Amino acid sequence: MGPIIGITADHHEKRLRVAIAYAHSVICAGGVPVILPPVLSQMDHFLAICDGFVFTGGDDPQMEQWGVPTHASAMPVAQDRQKFETALLLSLQERKSVPVFGVCLGMQWMGLVAGGTLKQDLQEPQASHHINGQHHISGELGEGLVHTHHHQALIDAGTLSVVANADDGVIEAVRDNSRAWYVGVQWHPERTENTLLGQDLFNQFVKAAQVRRTVSV
């Protein structure tokens, strides 16, 4: 059996929801996807079961947790999801061998937990460049067009390294080089046609989870 990959889910109107593309990308990479409900009391069980974690996209962080008012334009993420995912990320700081992949909101969580700063409402011309569609990025992860859908972005990655930017300078990917595989991307690789910046990232992530699983057995 391939490595078990926990995929975080949104909480919306008494339902869990997450794009099926995340699971498909994990399966294509050889992993076994498991959808994680945002239930804080179950976090230790998830940590024991999963070989890697995908923090998915979603609505906007409630910034009061970091001592900053939430912008009027924000669509705040469900509070139980925010508590669960930020607590899970903090617990993973002590588990450096566990691979973590953050997508869009997931990358923003990673940056905030690492002491970074979030721009809560991108202004023009950046706003229309990032809200929906495709744009060009370049950096250590590669270069090409990616699928994008966001109106917020990190302007400081804290202790993380910035490893990709958009042409307009917006931070597009971060990494913790002290860990086996800890990468966040602002774009949606599960919807990106460019293989290098899409499925290949899931392949690398799941491969790292397989290594961790093999060592742990």
PyRosetta script that sets phi, psi and omega in degrees:
from pyrosetta import init, pose_from_sequence

init()
pose = pose_from_sequence("MGPIIGITADHHEKRLRVAIAYAHSVICAGGVPVILPPVLSQMDHFLAICDGFVFTGGDDPQMEQWGVPTHASAMPVAQDRQKFETALLLSLQERKSVPVFGVCLGMQWMGLVAGGTLKQDLQEPQASHHINGQHHISGELGEGLVHTHHHQALIDAGTLSVVANADDGVIEAVRDNSRAWYVGVQWHPERTENTLLGQDLFNQFVKAAQVRRTVSV")
pose.set_psi(1, 140.6)
pose.set_omega(1, 177.4)
pose.set_phi(2, -71.8)
pose.set_psi(2, 174.6)
pose.set_omega(2, -179.5)
pose.set_phi(3, -66.1)
pose.set_psi(3, 145.0)
pose.set_omega(3, 179.1)
pose.set_phi(4, -85.4)
pose.set_psi(4, 123.3)
pose.set_omega(4, -176.5)
pose.set_phi(5, -113.3)
pose.set_psi(5, 116.7)
pose.set_omega(5, 176.1)
pose.set_phi(6, -81.1)
pose.set_psi(6, 129.1)
pose.set_omega(6, -179.1)
pose.set_phi(7, -117.4)
pose.set_psi(7, 120.6)
pose.set_omega(7, -178.2)
pose.set_phi(8, -70.9)
pose.set_psi(8, 150.4)
pose.set_omega(8, -177.5)
pose.set_phi(9, -123.4)
pose.set_psi(9, 151.3)
pose.set_omega(9, 176.5)
pose.set_phi(10, -81.7)
pose.set_psi(10, 155.2)
pose.set_omega(10, 175.5)
pose.set_phi(11, -113.4)
pose.set_psi(11, 113.7)
pose.set_omega(11, -174.7)
pose.set_phi(12, -140.4)
pose.set_psi(12, 115.8)
pose.set_omega(12, 176.4)
pose.set_phi(13, 50.8)
pose.set_psi(13, 52.9)
pose.set_omega(13, 176.3)
pose.set_phi(14, 64.8)
pose.set_psi(14, 21.6)
pose.set_omega(14, 177.5)
pose.set_phi(15, -132.1)
pose.set_psi(15, 152.1)
pose.set_omega(15, 170.1)
pose.set_phi(16, -91.3)
pose.set_psi(16, 141.8)
pose.set_omega(16, 176.5)
pose.set_phi(17, -147.6)
pose.set_psi(17, 142.5)
pose.set_omega(17, 176.7)
pose.set_phi(18, -159.6)
pose.set_psi(18, 142.2)
pose.set_omega(18, -179.2)
pose.set_phi(19, -62.8)
pose.set_psi(19, 132.5)
pose.set_omega(19, -179.0)
pose.set_phi(20, -62.7)
pose.set_psi(20, -20.7)
pose.set_omega(20, -178.4)
pose.set_phi(21, -60.7)
pose.set_psi(21, -30.7)
pose.set_omega(21, 177.4)
pose.set_phi(22, -62.5)
pose.set_psi(22, -47.3)
pose.set_omega(22, 179.9)
pose.set_phi(23, -63.5)
pose.set_psi(23, -43.2)
pose.set_omega(23, 179.7)
pose.set_phi(24, -60.5)
pose.set_psi(24, -41.6)
pose.set_omega(24, -179.8)
pose.set_phi(25, -65.5)
pose.set_psi(25, -39.5)
pose.set_omega(25, 177.5)
pose.set_phi(26, -66.0)
pose.set_psi(26, -43.2)
pose.set_omega(26, 179.4)
pose.set_phi(27, -63.3)
pose.set_psi(27, -43.9)
pose.set_omega(27, 178.9)
pose.set_phi(28, -60.7)
pose.set_psi(28, -28.7)
pose.set_omega(28, 179.8)
pose.set_phi(29, -85.6)
pose.set_psi(29, -4.3)
pose.set_omega(29, 178.6)
pose.set_phi(30, 98.2)
pose.set_psi(30, 8.9)
pose.set_omega(30, 179.4)
pose.set_phi(31, -96.1)
pose.set_psi(31, 169.8)
pose.set_omega(31, 177.4)
pose.set_phi(32, -112.1)
pose.set_psi(32, 107.4)
pose.set_omega(32, -176.2)
pose.set_phi(33, -77.8)
pose.set_psi(33, 137.5)
pose.set_omega(33, 175.4)
pose.set_phi(34, -131.3)
pose.set_psi(34, 122.3)
pose.set_omega(34, -179.2)
pose.set_phi(35, -81.0)
pose.set_psi(35, 129.0)
pose.set_omega(35, -176.2)
pose.set_phi(36, -104.0)
pose.set_psi(36, 118.8)
pose.set_omega(36, 173.2)
pose.set_phi(37, -72.7)
pose.set_psi(37, 150.1)
pose.set_omega(37, -178.7)
pose.set_phi(38, -79.6)
pose.set_psi(38, 68.4)
pose.set_omega(38, -178.7)
pose.set_phi(39, -114.2)
pose.set_psi(39, 105.5)
pose.set_omega(39, -172.1)
pose.set_phi(40, -59.5)
pose.set_psi(40, -34.7)
pose.set_omega(40, -177.2)
pose.set_phi(41, -66.9)
pose.set_psi(41, -16.3)
pose.set_omega(41, -178.9)
pose.set_phi(42, -99.5)
pose.set_psi(42, 2.2)
pose.set_omega(42, -173.3)
pose.set_phi(43, -58.0)
pose.set_psi(43, -44.1)
pose.set_omega(43, -178.6)
pose.set_phi(44, -63.4)
pose.set_psi(44, -34.4)
pose.set_omega(44, 177.1)
pose.set_phi(45, -66.8)
pose.set_psi(45, -42.3)
pose.set_omega(45, 178.5)
pose.set_phi(46, -62.5)
pose.set_psi(46, -40.3)
pose.set_omega(46, 178.6)
pose.set_phi(47, -63.3)
pose.set_psi(47, -34.1)
pose.set_omega(47, -179.5)
pose.set_phi(48, -75.4)
pose.set_psi(48, -31.6)
pose.set_omega(48, -173.9)
pose.set_phi(49, -86.8)
pose.set_psi(49, -39.9)
pose.set_omega(49, -167.9)
pose.set_phi(50, -89.6)
pose.set_psi(50, 143.9)
pose.set_omega(50, 177.6)
pose.set_phi(51, -94.3)
pose.set_psi(51, -11.8)
pose.set_omega(51, 178.9)
pose.set_phi(52, -167.3)
pose.set_psi(52, 162.7)
pose.set_omega(52, -175.8)
pose.set_phi(53, -134.5)
pose.set_psi(53, 135.8)
pose.set_omega(53, 171.2)
pose.set_phi(54, -108.7)
pose.set_psi(54, 121.5)
pose.set_omega(54, 174.4)
pose.set_phi(55, -97.6)
pose.set_psi(55, 112.6)
pose.set_omega(55, -168.3)
pose.set_phi(56, -84.9)
pose.set_psi(56, 173.7)
pose.set_omega(56, 176.3)
pose.set_phi(57, -73.6)
pose.set_psi(57, 171.2)
pose.set_omega(57, -179.7)
pose.set_phi(58, 172.6)
pose.set_psi(58, -157.0)
pose.set_omega(58, -179.0)
pose.set_phi(59, -77.0)
pose.set_psi(59, -160.2)
pose.set_omega(59, -169.2)
pose.set_phi(60, -98.9)
pose.set_psi(60, 146.1)
pose.set_omega(60, 178.0)
pose.set_phi(61, -62.0)
pose.set_psi(61, 146.2)
pose.set_omega(61, 169.8)
pose.set_phi(62, -85.4)
pose.set_psi(62, 106.9)
pose.set_omega(62, -165.6)
pose.set_phi(63, -77.1)
pose.set_psi(63, -10.1)
pose.set_omega(63, 177.9)
pose.set_phi(64, -58.4)
pose.set_psi(64, -27.1)
pose.set_omega(64, 177.5)
pose.set_phi(65, -59.5)
pose.set_psi(65, -25.8)
pose.set_omega(65, -179.8)
pose.set_phi(66, -110.4)
pose.set_psi(66, 19.7)
pose.set_omega(66, 174.5)
pose.set_phi(67, 75.1)
pose.set_psi(67, 22.3)
pose.set_omega(67, -178.0)
pose.set_phi(68, -128.5)
pose.set_psi(68, 136.8)
pose.set_omega(68, 176.4)
pose.set_phi(69, -63.0)
pose.set_psi(69, 144.1)
pose.set_omega(69, 175.0)
pose.set_phi(70, -75.1)
pose.set_psi(70, 132.2)
pose.set_omega(70, -177.0)
pose.set_phi(71, -63.2)
pose.set_psi(71, 146.9)
pose.set_omega(71, -179.0)
pose.set_phi(72, -61.1)
pose.set_psi(72, -26.4)
pose.set_omega(72, -178.3)
pose.set_phi(73, -83.0)
pose.set_psi(73, -6.6)
pose.set_omega(73, -174.5)
pose.set_phi(74, -73.7)
pose.set_psi(74, 149.8)
pose.set_omega(74, 169.2)
pose.set_phi(75, -110.5)
pose.set_psi(75, 93.9)
pose.set_omega(75, -170.2)
pose.set_phi(76, -62.3)
pose.set_psi(76, 138.1)
pose.set_omega(76, 176.5)
pose.set_phi(77, -68.7)
pose.set_psi(77, 156.1)
pose.set_omega(77, 177.7)
pose.set_phi(78, -56.7)
pose.set_psi(78, 135.8)
pose.set_omega(78, -174.6)
pose.set_phi(79, -61.3)
pose.set_psi(79, -38.8)
pose.set_omega(79, -179.6)
pose.set_phi(80, -67.0)
pose.set_psi(80, -33.4)
pose.set_omega(80, 176.8)
pose.set_phi(81, -66.3)
pose.set_psi(81, -46.1)
pose.set_omega(81, -179.2)
pose.set_phi(82, -60.5)
pose.set_psi(82, -45.5)
pose.set_omega(82, 179.7)
pose.set_phi(83, -61.1)
pose.set_psi(83, -43.6)
pose.set_omega(83, -178.2)
pose.set_phi(84, -66.5)
pose.set_psi(84, -49.9)
pose.set_omega(84, -173.5)
pose.set_phi(85, -71.6)
pose.set_psi(85, -37.3)
pose.set_omega(85, 177.4)
pose.set_phi(86, -70.0)
pose.set_psi(86, -36.7)
pose.set_omega(86, 176.1)
pose.set_phi(87, -65.6)
pose.set_psi(87, -39.9)
pose.set_omega(87, 178.6)
pose.set_phi(88, -64.0)
pose.set_psi(88, -43.4)
pose.set_omega(88, 177.8)
pose.set_phi(89, -62.2)
pose.set_psi(89, -41.0)
pose.set_omega(89, 178.8)
pose.set_phi(90, -64.1)
pose.set_psi(90, -39.9)
pose.set_omega(90, 177.2)
pose.set_phi(91, -65.2)
pose.set_psi(91, -34.7)
pose.set_omega(91, -179.7)
pose.set_phi(92, -71.7)
pose.set_psi(92, -16.3)
pose.set_omega(92, 176.3)
pose.set_phi(93, -62.4)
pose.set_psi(93, -26.7)
pose.set_omega(93, -179.8)
pose.set_phi(94, -91.6)
pose.set_psi(94, -1.2)
pose.set_omega(94, -178.7)
pose.set_phi(95, -122.5)
pose.set_psi(95, 71.0)
pose.set_omega(95, -171.1)
pose.set_phi(96, -66.7)
pose.set_psi(96, -16.7)
pose.set_omega(96, 180.0)
pose.set_phi(97, -84.0)
pose.set_psi(97, -10.0)
pose.set_omega(97, -178.1)
pose.set_phi(98, -86.8)
pose.set_psi(98, 118.4)
pose.set_omega(98, 179.9)
pose.set_phi(99, -67.7)
pose.set_psi(99, 141.8)
pose.set_omega(99, 179.8)
pose.set_phi(100, -132.8)
pose.set_psi(100, 134.1)
pose.set_omega(100, 179.2)
pose.set_phi(101, -128.2)
pose.set_psi(101, 115.5)
pose.set_omega(101, 179.0)
pose.set_phi(102, -105.3)
pose.set_psi(102, 134.4)
pose.set_omega(102, -178.7)
pose.set_phi(103, -121.7)
pose.set_psi(103, 124.1)
pose.set_omega(103, 176.4)
pose.set_phi(104, 55.2)
pose.set_psi(104, -105.1)
pose.set_omega(104, 175.3)
pose.set_phi(105, -55.9)
pose.set_psi(105, -38.3)
pose.set_omega(105, 179.0)
pose.set_phi(106, -58.2)
pose.set_psi(106, -40.4)
pose.set_omega(106, 176.0)
pose.set_phi(107, -66.3)
pose.set_psi(107, -39.3)
pose.set_omega(107, 179.8)
pose.set_phi(108, -63.8)
pose.set_psi(108, -40.7)
pose.set_omega(108, 173.5)
pose.set_phi(109, -55.7)
pose.set_psi(109, -48.7)
pose.set_omega(109, -177.2)
pose.set_phi(110, -57.3)
pose.set_psi(110, -44.4)
pose.set_omega(110, -180.0)
pose.set_phi(111, -66.6)
pose.set_psi(111, -42.9)
pose.set_omega(111, -179.9)
pose.set_phi(112, -65.6)
pose.set_psi(112, -43.1)
pose.set_omega(112, 178.2)
pose.set_phi(113, -63.1)
pose.set_psi(113, -29.5)
pose.set_omega(113, 179.8)
pose.set_phi(114, -86.1)
pose.set_psi(114, 7.7)
pose.set_omega(114, 178.0)
pose.set_phi(115, 89.3)
pose.set_psi(115, 16.0)
pose.set_omega(115, -179.5)
pose.set_phi(116, -80.5)
pose.set_psi(116, -178.5)
pose.set_omega(116, -177.7)
pose.set_phi(117, -125.4)
pose.set_psi(117, 135.1)
pose.set_omega(117, -177.9)
pose.set_phi(118, -107.5)
pose.set_psi(118, 126.9)
pose.set_omega(118, 169.4)
pose.set_phi(119, -80.3)
pose.set_psi(119, 115.4)
pose.set_omega(119, -169.3)
pose.set_phi(120, -84.1)
pose.set_psi(120, -11.2)
pose.set_omega(120, 179.8)
pose.set_phi(121, -155.5)
pose.set_psi(121, 98.0)
pose.set_omega(121, 179.8)
pose.set_phi(122, -62.5)
pose.set_psi(122, 140.4)
pose.set_omega(122, 179.2)
pose.set_phi(123, -102.7)
pose.set_psi(123, 165.2)
pose.set_omega(123, 177.9)
pose.set_phi(124, -66.8)
pose.set_psi(124, 145.8)
pose.set_omega(124, 5.7)
pose.set_phi(125, -85.6)
pose.set_psi(125, -3.0)
pose.set_omega(125, -177.9)
pose.set_phi(126, -65.0)
pose.set_psi(126, -36.2)
pose.set_omega(126, -173.9)
pose.set_phi(127, -55.7)
pose.set_psi(127, -54.6)
pose.set_omega(127, -178.2)
pose.set_phi(128, -70.4)
pose.set_psi(128, -22.0)
pose.set_omega(128, 179.6)
pose.set_phi(129, -70.5)
pose.set_psi(129, -26.7)
pose.set_omega(129, -171.7)
pose.set_phi(130, -114.7)
pose.set_psi(130, -15.7)
pose.set_omega(130, -169.2)
pose.set_phi(131, -67.1)
pose.set_psi(131, -37.2)
pose.set_omega(131, -177.7)
pose.set_phi(132, -165.7)
pose.set_psi(132, 124.0)
pose.set_omega(132, 177.6)
pose.set_phi(133, 132.5)
pose.set_psi(133, -134.7)
pose.set_omega(133, -178.3)
pose.set_phi(134, -132.9)
pose.set_psi(134, 148.4)
pose.set_omega(134, 168.9)
pose.set_phi(135, -149.0)
pose.set_psi(135, 168.9)
pose.set_omega(135, -174.5)
pose.set_phi(136, -92.1)
pose.set_psi(136, 135.7)
pose.set_omega(136, 174.1)
pose.set_phi(137, -128.9)
pose.set_psi(137, 160.0)
pose.set_omega(137, 176.1)
pose.set_phi(138, -151.3)
pose.set_psi(138, 154.8)
pose.set_omega(138, 179.8)
pose.set_phi(139, 156.2)
pose.set_psi(139, -160.2)
pose.set_omega(139, -175.6)
pose.set_phi(140, -63.7)
pose.set_psi(140, -25.3)
pose.set_omega(140, -178.1)
pose.set_phi(141, -84.2)
pose.set_psi(141, -12.0)
pose.set_omega(141, -178.6)
pose.set_phi(142, 134.0)
pose.set_psi(142, -170.0)
pose.set_omega(142, -176.6)
pose.set_phi(143, -144.8)
pose.set_psi(143, 137.2)
pose.set_omega(143, 177.5)
pose.set_phi(144, 155.6)
pose.set_psi(144, -171.6)
pose.set_omega(144, 179.9)
pose.set_phi(145, -84.2)
pose.set_psi(145, 139.3)
pose.set_omega(145, 178.3)
pose.set_phi(146, -130.2)
pose.set_psi(146, 157.6)
pose.set_omega(146, 176.9)
pose.set_phi(147, -84.8)
pose.set_psi(147, 129.5)
pose.set_omega(147, -174.1)
pose.set_phi(148, -131.0)
pose.set_psi(148, 147.4)
pose.set_omega(148, 176.7)
pose.set_phi(149, -161.6)
pose.set_psi(149, 84.0)
pose.set_omega(149, 179.4)
pose.set_phi(150, -159.5)
pose.set_psi(150, 154.3)
pose.set_omega(150, 176.8)
pose.set_phi(151, -122.4)
pose.set_psi(151, 3.4)
pose.set_omega(151, 175.9)
pose.set_phi(152, -123.8)
pose.set_psi(152, 159.8)
pose.set_omega(152, -179.7)
pose.set_phi(153, -162.1)
pose.set_psi(153, 150.6)
pose.set_omega(153, 174.1)
pose.set_phi(154, -67.9)
pose.set_psi(154, 137.0)
pose.set_omega(154, 171.3)
pose.set_phi(155, -111.0)
pose.set_psi(155, -6.1)
pose.set_omega(155, 175.6)
pose.set_phi(156, -151.7)
pose.set_psi(156, 126.8)
pose.set_omega(156, -176.0)
pose.set_phi(157, -93.2)
pose.set_psi(157, 8.9)
pose.set_omega(157, 178.9)
pose.set_phi(158, 63.6)
pose.set_psi(158, -129.5)
pose.set_omega(158, -178.5)
pose.set_phi(159, -81.4)
pose.set_psi(159, -4.4)
pose.set_omega(159, 179.3)
pose.set_phi(160, -82.8)
pose.set_psi(160, 156.1)
pose.set_omega(160, 176.0)
pose.set_phi(161, -91.9)
pose.set_psi(161, 135.3)
pose.set_omega(161, 174.4)
pose.set_phi(162, -80.9)
pose.set_psi(162, 123.3)
pose.set_omega(162, -175.2)
pose.set_phi(163, -120.6)
pose.set_psi(163, 3.1)
pose.set_omega(163, 173.6)
pose.set_phi(164, -162.0)
pose.set_psi(164, 148.2)
pose.set_omega(164, 176.9)
pose.set_phi(165, -136.8)
pose.set_psi(165, 155.7)
pose.set_omega(165, 169.8)
pose.set_phi(166, -79.2)
pose.set_psi(166, 168.1)
pose.set_omega(166, 179.6)
pose.set_phi(167, -60.6)
pose.set_psi(167, -26.4)
pose.set_omega(167, -179.6)
pose.set_phi(168, -90.2)
pose.set_psi(168, 7.0)
pose.set_omega(168, 175.8)
pose.set_phi(169, 95.3)
pose.set_psi(169, -10.4)
pose.set_omega(169, 179.8)
pose.set_phi(170, -61.4)
pose.set_psi(170, 136.0)
pose.set_omega(170, 177.6)
pose.set_phi(171, -66.2)
pose.set_psi(171, 126.4)
pose.set_omega(171, -175.1)
pose.set_phi(172, -115.8)
pose.set_psi(172, -16.9)
pose.set_omega(172, 178.2)
pose.set_phi(173, -157.0)
pose.set_psi(173, 146.0)
pose.set_omega(173, 179.5)
pose.set_phi(174, -133.7)
pose.set_psi(174, 159.9)
pose.set_omega(174, -178.7)
pose.set_phi(175, -152.0)
pose.set_psi(175, 149.1)
pose.set_omega(175, 170.4)
pose.set_phi(176, -106.1)
pose.set_psi(176, 105.7)
pose.set_omega(176, -175.7)
pose.set_phi(177, -72.6)
pose.set_psi(177, -9.5)
pose.set_omega(177, 178.9)
pose.set_phi(178, -84.2)
pose.set_psi(178, -5.4)
pose.set_omega(178, -176.2)
pose.set_phi(179, -112.3)
pose.set_psi(179, 162.2)
pose.set_omega(179, -179.4)
pose.set_phi(180, -60.3)
pose.set_psi(180, -47.0)
pose.set_omega(180, 178.5)
pose.set_phi(181, -161.5)
pose.set_psi(181, 105.1)
pose.set_omega(181, -177.8)
pose.set_phi(182, -142.6)
pose.set_psi(182, 93.8)
pose.set_omega(182, -171.0)
pose.set_phi(183, -130.5)
pose.set_psi(183, 136.5)
pose.set_omega(183, 172.9)
pose.set_phi(184, -124.5)
pose.set_psi(184, 138.1)
pose.set_omega(184, 177.5)
pose.set_phi(185, -126.6)
pose.set_psi(185, 140.4)
pose.set_omega(185, -179.6)
pose.set_phi(186, -77.9)
pose.set_psi(186, -23.4)
pose.set_omega(186, 179.5)
pose.set_phi(187, -85.5)
pose.set_psi(187, -178.8)
pose.set_omega(187, -179.6)
pose.set_phi(188, -108.8)
pose.set_psi(188, 95.6)
pose.set_omega(188, -179.3)
pose.set_phi(189, -67.1)
pose.set_psi(189, -25.6)
pose.set_omega(189, 178.7)
pose.set_phi(190, -69.8)
pose.set_psi(190, -12.5)
pose.set_omega(190, 178.6)
pose.set_phi(191, -122.0)
pose.set_psi(191, 8.8)
pose.set_omega(191, -178.0)
pose.set_phi(192, -93.1)
pose.set_psi(192, 126.2)
pose.set_omega(192, -177.5)
pose.set_phi(193, -74.5)
pose.set_psi(193, -29.5)
pose.set_omega(193, 177.3)
pose.set_phi(194, -63.4)
pose.set_psi(194, 111.4)
pose.set_omega(194, -173.9)
pose.set_phi(195, -58.8)
pose.set_psi(195, -41.6)
pose.set_omega(195, -178.1)
pose.set_phi(196, -59.3)
pose.set_psi(196, -39.5)
pose.set_omega(196, -176.2)
pose.set_phi(197, -101.0)
pose.set_psi(197, 5.6)
pose.set_omega(197, 178.8)
pose.set_phi(198, -119.8)
pose.set_psi(198, -100.5)
pose.set_omega(198, -174.4)
pose.set_phi(199, -60.5)
pose.set_psi(199, -34.0)
pose.set_omega(199, -179.2)
pose.set_phi(200, -60.6)
pose.set_psi(200, -32.4)
pose.set_omega(200, 177.9)
pose.set_phi(201, -67.0)
pose.set_psi(201, -40.1)
pose.set_omega(201, 174.6)
pose.set_phi(202, -65.1)
pose.set_psi(202, -37.3)
pose.set_omega(202, 178.6)
pose.set_phi(203, -61.2)
pose.set_psi(203, -45.3)
pose.set_omega(203, 179.8)
pose.set_phi(204, -64.5)
pose.set_psi(204, -43.0)
pose.set_omega(204, -179.5)
pose.set_phi(205, -62.1)
pose.set_psi(205, -49.3)
pose.set_omega(205, -178.8)
pose.set_phi(206, -66.8)
pose.set_psi(206, -35.7)
pose.set_omega(206, 176.1)
pose.set_phi(207, -60.7)
pose.set_psi(207, -42.2)
pose.set_omega(207, 177.5)
pose.set_phi(208, -64.7)
pose.set_psi(208, -36.7)
pose.set_omega(208, 177.5)
pose.set_phi(209, -67.3)
pose.set_psi(209, -35.3)
pose.set_omega(209, 177.5)
pose.set_phi(210, -65.6)
pose.set_psi(210, -41.4)
pose.set_omega(210, 176.9)
pose.set_phi(211, -60.9)
pose.set_psi(211, -44.3)
pose.set_omega(211, -179.9)
pose.set_phi(212, -64.1)
pose.set_psi(212, -41.1)
pose.set_omega(212, 179.6)
pose.set_phi(213, -62.8)
pose.set_psi(213, -42.5)
pose.set_omega(213, -178.9)
pose.set_phi(214, -63.8)
pose.set_psi(214, -43.2)
pose.set_omega(214, -179.4)
pose.set_phi(215, -67.4)
pose.set_psi(215, -34.2)
pose.set_omega(215, -175.4)
pose.set_phi(216, -77.1)
pose.set_psi(216, -24.6)
pose.set_omega(216, -176.2)
pose.set_phi(217, -70.4)
pose.dump_pdb("model.pdb")
